[in-house]
Amino acid sequence: MSKERLAPKIPMPVRRALRKLGGDIRDARLRRRIPTAIMAERASISRMTLNKIEKGDPGVALGNYASVLFVLGLADRLAELADLRRDSVGLELEQERLPQRIRRPGRRSRPTSPHGTGAP
């Protein structure tokens, strides 16, 4: 069986995004003039895993991608990926769930006396 058949079905936009991320990571490493051996050592991963990351392999653990981004000084951006303030769909859905009007709490009735007169 081919490797492609065994791999889970990854949507094409996700594959493209991972390939772009891997290429950007590679470009960032090259701009910083960090050799693969040193980069892999700093990220506590193997050179083979670094190679897979730079190709955008979806089978590599997210933690490894995060470690490489940390070494490059880009880990802060990772925390913003699913930032609630930038989730336009979620914000719209939340807006739809807001109540149309808010009712005042009802007045409490005065306790009645055992005789039913309303006096304590």
NORFEN-V154259 format. One record per backbone hydrogen bond with DSSP energy under -0.5 kcal/mol. NH is the residue of the N-H (numbers start at 1). CO is the residue of the C=O. If there is no record, write none. Layout:
BEGIN
nh->NH co->CO
nh->NH co->CO
END
This chain:
BEGIN
nh->6 co->2
nh->7 co->3
nh->10 co->8
nh->11 co->9
nh->14 co->11
nh->15 co->11
nh->16 co->12
nh->17 co->13
nh->18 co->14
nh->19 co->15
nh->20 co->16
nh->21 co->17
nh->22 co->18
nh->23 co->19
nh->24 co->20
nh->25 co->21
nh->26 co->22
nh->27 co->23
nh->28 co->24
nh->29 co->25
nh->30 co->26
nh->31 co->27
nh->32 co->28
nh->33 co->30
nh->34 co->29
nh->35 co->33
nh->39 co->35
nh->40 co->36
nh->41 co->37
nh->42 co->38
nh->43 co->39
nh->44 co->41
nh->45 co->40
nh->50 co->46
nh->51 co->47
nh->52 co->48
nh->53 co->49
nh->54 co->50
nh->55 co->51
nh->55 co->52
nh->56 co->52
nh->56 co->53
nh->57 co->52
nh->60 co->57
nh->64 co->61
nh->65 co->61
nh->66 co->62
nh->67 co->63
nh->68 co->64
nh->69 co->65
nh->70 co->66
nh->71 co->67
nh->72 co->68
nh->73 co->70
nh->74 co->69
nh->75 co->69
nh->77 co->74
nh->78 co->74
nh->78 co->75
nh->79 co->75
nh->80 co->77
nh->81 co->78
nh->83 co->80
nh->86 co->83
nh->87 co->84
nh->88 co->86
nh->91 co->87
nh->92 co->88
nh->93 co->89
nh->94 co->90
nh->95 co->91
nh->96 co->92
nh->97 co->93
nh->98 co->94
nh->98 co->95
nh->103 co->101
nh->116 co->113
END
